[in-house]
Amino acid sequence: MGIDLSVNLGGLVMKNPVTVASGTFAAGQEYGDFIDLNELGALTTKGVSLNGWGGNDAPRIAETPSGILNSIGLQNPGVASLKQHELKALEAYTVPVIVNVSGHSFDEYIKVIESLESCNRVDAYEVNISCPNVDEGGMTFGTHAPSVEKIVGMCRRATKRPLIVKLTPNVTDITEIARAAEAGGADAISLINTVLGMAINAQTRKPELARVVGGLSGPAIKPIALRMVWQVHQAVSVPILGMGGISSGTDAIEFMLAGATAVAVGIANFIDPRSTMHVIEGIRSYCQLNGVDDVTTLIGGLQC
């Protein structure tokens, strides 16, 4: 018998546990020259808002040891454009599609979802209440438990599709926020988004980013992400989509042992556009070497 890599992420059935982190893969077309998108467990789009967002001033990317700081600011052309172009192009594929939803206000999140409800190419929503790079919305909601429960509840009433809620790590108690998302009706929890950081140029004596601070991602945040996935797994009953520095099958297995049902590959896509395929193959190889015939048996298998 072969190895069963399929997982169920809050009602979203994935042929393997690997998707991509929003904002690192656009809507997949650019990566189609390097990989077969249908080999992914799911494809997660870049964040979309009701109307287009111009993003933040440059410079908005800075390399740091073992990571990247970004202050892109959720630049996107708006939900109408996503439907007309990216989602239309994805009709040529069978891979499940998760649309990352952003907004400046509670109502804007709902309007984005309502706009997408008629689109057959949307399989699930990832509600982003965790972005540190916008002046309103995003992380403003995600650091306050009552606001989290409210916005998730509103989104829950707007759709019957699987609802994945993306949390910020920039809080005192991640379990409090995760419980609020679950109480609001989340089908799954996505974590972590970027960690607040900054970089300074000693020669110019100026910050490397125009906004001074930005979101740190990459291998540097993996220990933080693992800790939070482990904590949240013990605090809620819904499945977890884990991310933060994943670049190999071993990384993915570690996240699953900590409690993740599925994982998302982010910055590694910029280094090697075939990173997702390497991670999937790495998971399969681990299972073969360790006599694992069903990958779901690894979820939460950390032995403390």
C-alpha positions in Angstrom: 0.0 0.0 0.0 1.1 3.5 -0.7 1.5 6.3 1.8 -1.7 8.4 2.5 -0.6 12.1 2.5 -4.1 13.5 2.5 -5.4 15.7 5.2 -8.6 17.5 6.1 -8.1 21.1 7.1 -11.4 22.2 8.6 -13.4 20.8 5.8 -10.9 21.5 3.0 -9.6 18.1 1.7 -6.0 18.3 0.6 -4.2 15.5 -1.3 -1.1 16.4 0.8 -0.4 18.7 3.7 1.4 21.4 1.7 0.1 24.8 0.5 1.8 28.2 0.1 2.0 31.2 2.4 -0.2 34.1 1.2 1.9 36.8 -0.5 4.7 34.5 -1.5 3.1 32.8 -4.5 0.8 35.4 -6.1 -2.0 33.2 -7.5 0.4 30.6 -8.8 0.6 31.4 -12.5 4.2 32.6 -12.3 5.2 29.3 -10.6 3.5 27.2 -13.2 6.6 27.3 -15.3 8.5 25.5 -12.5 5.9 23.1 -10.9 2.6 21.4 -11.6 0.2 23.5 -9.4 -2.1 20.4 -9.2 0.6 18.7 -7.1 0.0 21.1 -4.3 -2.3 20.2 -1.5 -3.9 23.6 -1.9 -3.0 27.0 -3.4 -3.3 30.1 -1.3 -3.6 33.4 -3.1 -2.1 36.7 -2.1 -4.3 38.8 0.1 -7.2 40.5 -1.6 -9.3 43.5 -0.4 -12.5 45.0 -1.7 -10.8 47.7 -3.7 -7.2 48.0 -4.7 -4.5 48.9 -2.2 -1.4 50.6 -3.4 0.8 49.2 -0.7 3.5 51.0 1.3 6.3 53.3 0.1 9.7 51.8 -0.9 12.0 50.5 0.3 9.8 47.8 1.6 12.0 44.7 1.6 15.2 44.1 3.6 17.2 41.0 4.0 18.3 40.0 7.5 20.2 37.0 8.9 18.0 33.9 8.2 15.1 36.0 7.1 13.4 38.8 5.2 11.7 41.9 6.5 8.8 43.2 4.5 6.4 46.1 4.6 4.6 45.5 1.3 1.3 46.6 2.8 -1.0 44.1 1.1 -0.7 45.7 -2.3 -3.4 44.2 -4.6 -5.8 45.3 -7.4 -9.0 44.3 -5.6 -11.4 41.5 -5.5 -13.0 42.2 -8.9 -9.6 41.9 -10.6 -8.9 38.6 -8.7 -12.1 37.1 -10.0 -11.6 38.3 -13.5 -8.0 37.4 -14.0 -6.3 35.1 -11.4 -9.3 32.9 -10.4 -10.3 32.7 -14.0 -6.8 31.4 -14.9 -7.0 28.9 -12.1 -10.0 27.2 -13.8 -7.4 25.3 -15.8 -6.3 23.5 -12.6 -7.9 21.2 -10.1 -5.9 22.3 -7.1 -8.1 23.5 -4.2 -7.9 27.3 -3.9 -7.8 29.2 -0.6 -8.4 33.0 -1.0 -6.7 35.2 1.6 -9.1 38.0 2.6 -8.1 41.4 4.0 -9.9 44.5 4.9 -9.7 48.0 6.5 -12.9 47.3 8.5 -15.2 44.5 9.6 -17.7 45.3 6.8 -15.0 45.2 4.2 -14.0 41.6 5.1 -17.7 40.6 4.7 -18.0 42.4 1.3 -15.0 40.6 -0.1 -16.4 37.2 1.0 -19.8 38.1 -0.4 -18.2 39.1 -3.7 -16.4 35.7 -3.9 -19.3 33.5 -2.9 -20.5 33.2 -6.5 -17.1 32.1 -7.7 -16.8 28.3 -8.1 -13.0 28.5 -8.1 -12.9 29.4 -4.4 -12.7 26.4 -2.0 -11.9 28.1 1.3 -11.1 31.5 2.8 -8.1 32.5 4.9 -9.2 35.6 6.9 -6.1 37.7 7.5 -6.5 39.5 10.8 -2.7 39.5 11.3 -0.9 41.8 8.9 1.5 44.3 10.7 2.0 46.4 7.6 -1.2 48.4 7.3 -2.4 51.4 9.3 -5.8 50.1 10.0 -7.5 46.7 9.9 -5.5 43.5 9.9 -3.5 43.2 13.1 -5.6 45.9 14.8 -8.4 43.3 14.9 -6.2 40.3 15.5 -4.6 41.4 18.8 -7.9 41.9 20.6 -9.9 38.8 21.5 -13.4 40.3 21.4 -12.7 41.8 18.0 -11.4 38.5 16.7 -14.5 36.7 17.8 -16.7 39.4 16.3 -15.0 39.5 12.9 -14.8 35.7 12.6 -18.4 35.4 13.6 -19.4 37.9 10.9 -17.3 36.0 8.3 -18.8 32.7 9.5 -22.3 34.0 8.8 -21.3 35.2 5.3 -20.2 31.7 4.0 -20.5 28.0 4.5 -17.1 27.4 2.9 -14.2 26.4 5.2 -13.0 29.4 7.2 -9.3 29.6 8.1 -8.3 32.4 10.4 -4.8 33.7 10.2 -3.3 34.9 13.5 -0.6 37.3 14.3 2.3 36.2 16.6 2.6 39.8 17.9 0.4 39.2 21.0 1.0 38.3 24.6 -1.1 35.1 24.6 -1.6 33.4 21.3 -4.0 30.8 22.9 -6.4 33.6 24.0 -6.7 34.8 20.4 -7.0 31.3 19.0 -9.8 30.5 21.4 -11.6 33.6 20.3 -11.3 32.6 16.6 -12.7 29.2 17.4 -15.5 30.7 19.4 -16.4 32.9 16.4 -16.7 29.9 14.2 -13.3 29.3 12.6 -12.9 25.9 11.0 -9.1 26.1 11.2 -6.4 28.4 12.5 -3.5 29.6 10.4 -0.3 30.7 12.2 2.0 32.4 12.3 2.2 35.5 10.3 5.3 37.7 10.4 7.0 38.9 13.6 7.5 42.6 14.0 11.1 43.6 13.4 13.4 46.3 12.0 16.7 46.7 10.3 19.1 49.7 10.4 21.8 50.8 8.0 24.7 51.9 10.2 26.4 53.8 7.4 23.4 56.0 6.5 22.0 55.8 10.1 18.6 55.3 8.6 16.1 52.4 8.8 16.2 49.9 5.9 12.4 50.1 5.5 10.5 53.3 4.7 8.0 52.4 7.4 10.9 51.7 9.8 9.4 48.4 11.1 8.1 45.5 9.1 7.3 41.8 9.3 10.1 39.3 9.7 9.7 35.9 8.0 12.0 33.0 7.1 13.9 30.4 9.1 14.6 33.0 11.8 11.0 32.8 13.1 10.7 29.0 12.9 11.2 28.4 16.6 8.6 31.0 17.5 6.2 29.5 15.0 6.7 25.9 16.3 6.1 27.1 19.9 2.9 28.8 19.0 1.5 25.9 16.9 2.2 23.6 19.8 0.5 26.0 22.3 -2.6 26.5 20.1 -2.9 22.8 19.3 -3.4 22.3 23.1 -5.8 25.1 23.4 -8.3 24.6 20.5 -10.0 21.6 18.8 -9.9 22.9 15.3 -7.0 22.0 12.9 -4.0 24.2 12.4 -2.2 25.4 9.2 1.3 26.0 10.4 3.9 28.2 8.8 7.1 30.1 9.5 10.5 29.2 8.1 9.5 25.9 6.4 11.8 25.0 3.6 12.2 21.2 3.9 10.2 18.1 4.5 11.8 17.8 8.0 10.6 21.3 8.8 7.1 20.3 7.8 7.2 17.2 9.9 8.3 19.2 12.9 5.2 21.4 12.5 2.9 18.4 12.2 4.4 16.9 15.3 3.8 20.2 17.1 0.1 20.0 16.1 -0.3 21.3 12.5 -2.6 19.4 10.2 -1.1 21.2 7.1 1.7 23.5 6.4 2.5 26.5 4.2 5.7 27.2 2.5 6.6 30.9 2.2 10.0 32.6 1.8 11.5 29.4 0.5 9.5 30.0 -2.7 11.7 33.0 -3.4 14.9 31.0 -3.0 13.8 28.0 -5.1 10.4 28.1 -7.0 10.3 24.3 -6.6 10.5 24.4 -2.8 6.9 23.1 -2.3 7.7 20.0 -4.4 10.8 19.4 -2.3 8.8 19.7 0.9 6.1 17.3 -0.3 8.7 14.8 -1.4 10.5 15.2 1.9 7.3 14.4 3.8 6.8 11.3 1.7 10.4 10.2 2.3 10.2 10.7 6.1 7.0 8.6 6.1 8.7 5.8 4.1 11.8 5.8 6.3 9.8 5.8 9.5 7.0 3.3 8.6 4.3 5.9 8.5 1.5 4.9 6.2 -0.9 7.8 7.1 0.5 11.2 7.6 -2.3 12.3 9.9 -0.9 10.0 12.6 1.9 12.5 13.0 -0.4 15.4 14.0 0.3 16.4 17.5 2.7 13.5 18.0 5.4 15.4 19.9 6.6 13.4 22.8 7.4 15.6 25.8 
